[in-house]
């Protein structure tokens, strides 16, 4: 069994997003044990990390961007665009616009979407996760290219809610 850096990073992200306290993977070539520090009250951390609880992998540069707003948070934008809402990635993975290489994208700029409608796929740990819209409205911008890696909380699309 071989793990490359991206697979290891995805595995650690998935473990961080669950209440798993310890995970051991063994093969003929290596053994990997991951343990999460428990809180003082011996309860596992929350199932979904908050932006405040996720430590950055690299110290931010002095001119780094501001934190990513949560899903449904209006963006600071030029006048007239205050109503836009981001659809953010719920996990680390690879962004895909369509269910398959030869299939049409789930959505395009200008399409109207409704709550619960699939808008893209995030592949994580070789699992295809359909991302459903949490807001109804019109897609005004797609911020990620097909096949690009995405981070937890990264904006994927902007929606003008209606």
N, C-alpha and C positions, 0 to 999 in steps of 0.2 A: 504494500500500500504506500503510495506516495502522495504527499500533500505539498502543493506549491504555495507560495506566499499568499496569493489571493484566496485560495481555499481555506488556508489557516485563518486569515483575517475574517472571512465569512463565518467560519465555525465559531470563532470567538465572539463575533457579533450576535449570532444566534443564541449562544450560551448566555450572553449578557442580557438578552431580552426574555429569558425564561427564569423559572425559579430553581433551575439546576444549580446545586452548590458545588458539585464535583463531577468531573468527566474524565475518564481514562480511555485512551485509544492505544491499542498494542498491535504491533505487527512484527514480522521477523526482523525488520530493519530498525525499528525505533519504538519507544514508548513515550506517550505524551499524556501528562496529567494536568488538568486545568482546575484550579480551586478558586472560588469566589470568597472574598472576605465577608463574613456574616456580620450583621449589625449587633449592637450590644444586647438587643432583646432576642437574639437568635432566630429572628424571622428572616426568610429569604428576601432579597431586594424585590422591588415591584417588577411585575412581568414586563411592563413597557418602560424603558428608560426615558427619563425626561431630558431635554437638552442640557439642563443644569447638572444632571448626574452622569453624563457621558463625558469623560475626560478626553481632550483632544490628543491624537496620536503624536502630534508635533506641536511644540510651543508656537502660538500664533505670532506672526510677524507684527511689527509695530504698525504697519499700514494694512492690517488684515480687515476683511469685510465684517460687517455687523452680523450678529447671530441670525439664523434662519427663523422666520416666524412660524408658528404652529399652523396646522391645517385649519382653514377657515378664518385666519387672521387677515384683515385688510392690510394691503401693502402701503408703505409710504411711496407715493407716486406723484407724478405731475398732476396739476389740476385737471379734473375730468376723469382721471383714472383711479380715484380713491376707492372705488368699489371693487376693484379686481381682487380675486382670491386665488391663492396658490394651491395647487395640488402637489403635495410633497411626498417624497419617497419614504415609506415606512420602514425601510431596511437598506442595508448595503447589498448591492447586486448589479446586474446588467439590465439596462432599460431596453425594452422592445416595444415598438409601436403596433405590431400586428401579431396575431396568434401563430403565424408561420411565415417562413421566408417568401413564399409566393402568394401570400394572402394580403388583402387590403388592410390598411391601418384601422385600428379601433376608432380613432377620431382624427380629424384634420382641423386646422385653423378655420373658424367660421361655423363649425358644427355645433349644434345645440345638444347638450347632454342633460341627463336627469340623475338624481340621487340613485345610487346602486348600479349605475351603468358601468361596465368595464371600459377603461380608457387606455390601458397599457398592460404590459407584463413586466414584472421585475423577477429576473432569474437569480436565485440565491441557493447555493449548495446544490446545483443541478435540479432544483425544483422551480417550476414555473408558477409564479404567484400573480393572479390577475388583480390589478388595482382598480377598485370601484370608486366612482366619484362620490364625494360627501356633500356636493353642492350641485344644484341645477343651474344651467346658464349656457353661455356661449364661450367656446374655446377661442381665446384671442391670441395666445402665444404658446408654442411648444418650445421649451427651453433646452431640451436634451436631444441629441442625435441618436438614431437607432443604433443599438449595439454598444453604446457608451456605458462605462461603469458609473454608478451613482452611489452617493453616500446617504446615510440615515438623515432624514430631514431636508434633503436637497430639493429645491423647487423643480418640478418636472414640467408643469403647465400652469398657465394663468387663465382664469375663468372670469367672465363678467356675469355675475349672478343675476338671475331674473326670476 
